[in-house]
Amino acid sequence: MRGAGCTINDMWDRRIDAAVSRTKTRPLAAKELRLRQATAWLGLQLSLSFLILLQLPAPCLFLGLTSLGLVVVYPLAKRVTNWPQAVLGLTFNTGILIGYTAAVGGELGYIAAPSFTPAILTMYGGAIAWTLLYDTIYAHQDREEDTHLGLGSTARQLGDKTTQWLAAFGTTMISSLIVSGLLSELCWPYYAGLTIASAHLLWQVIYSGHVAHT
C-alpha cells in the first residue's frame, strides 16, 4: 500500500515534479514512463495489497480500504495546506493500526470494524509526530521551489522556528512511545531502544538547526 501511495503521488505531481530540481528526474516527470504505464503498475500494487488484506481479519480490510482514501488525498494536501506532512503521518502510519488489528482481531459484533487500545492509539500519535519531524527536515530541500510554485509545506510554515518545532515533534514522539510502552507493560529493552532513538533524534534536531542557519 505504501508503494501504491508513492505511485499515486508521482502521478498527481508529475507536472510539479518536472519543475523541481530534486524530482525532475522521476520517471513520470522526465516522461520516461507514460501515465497509462503508471496506472497499470498502480493497479498491480493495489491488487497485491488487496490479496494481502484478504488474508487478514475482516477489520483489517475495513482499515485498508479506509486508508486508501488518505493515500489518494495526500498528494493534494500540499495544494491546500501548509501541513501536508500531517496528512502524510496519518496515511503512512496506518500500518500500525492494521498490524495491531491483524494480531488481536477486534471485530465488534457483526460489524467488521476495528477497535484500538489507548496504547496503540498513543503509538500511532507518536508515529505521526515522527513523520512530522523527518518530513519537515526533508521538505527544507524544496522550500524555495515550493514557495515559487505556491505549494505548502511545514518547512515553509515553520520557517526560522523549524528547530523548535522539530524538538517539539521529537519530544512528542518519544513521550508517546514511553506512554505506549507503560500501558503495554513492556520491559527494559524497549526503553533502552527509546533511549538510543532519543539520542539520534537530538542529533538530528541539532544538526538540522545548524544546517538551516548556515
C-alpha positions, 0 to 999 in steps of 0.5 A: 500500500505504501508503494501504491501511495508513492505511485499515486503521488508521482502521478498527481505531481508529475507536472510539479515534479518536472519543475523541481530540481530534486524530482525532475528526474522521476520517471513520470516527470522526465516522461520516461514512463507514460501515465497509462504505464503508471496506472497499470503498475498502480493497479498491480500494487493495489491488487497485491495489497488487496490479496494481502488484506484478504488474508487478514481479519475482516477489520483489517480490510475495513482499515485498508480500504479506509486508508486508501482514501488518505493515500489518494488525498495526500498528494493534494494536501500540499495544494491546500495546506501548509501541513501536508506532512500531517496528512502524510503521518496519518496515511503512512502510519496506518500500518500500525493500526492494521498490524495491531488489528491483524494480531488481536482481531477486534471485530465488534459484533457483526460489524467488521470494524476495528477497535484500538487500545489507548496504547496503540492509539498513543503509538500511532500519535507518536508515529505521526509526530515522527513523520512530522519531524523527518518530513519537515527536515526533508521538505527544507530541500524544496522550500524555495521551489515550493514557495515559487510554485505556491505549494505548502509545506511545514518547512515553509510554515515553520520557517526560522522556528523549524528547530523548535518545532522539530524538538517539539515533534521529537519530544512528542514522539518519544513521550508517546512511545514511553506512554505506549510502552507503560500501558503495554507493560513492556520491559527494559529493552524497549526503553533502552531502544527509546533511549538510543532513538532519543539520542539520534533524534537530538542529533538530528534536531541539532544538526538540522538547526545548524544546517538551516542557519548556515 
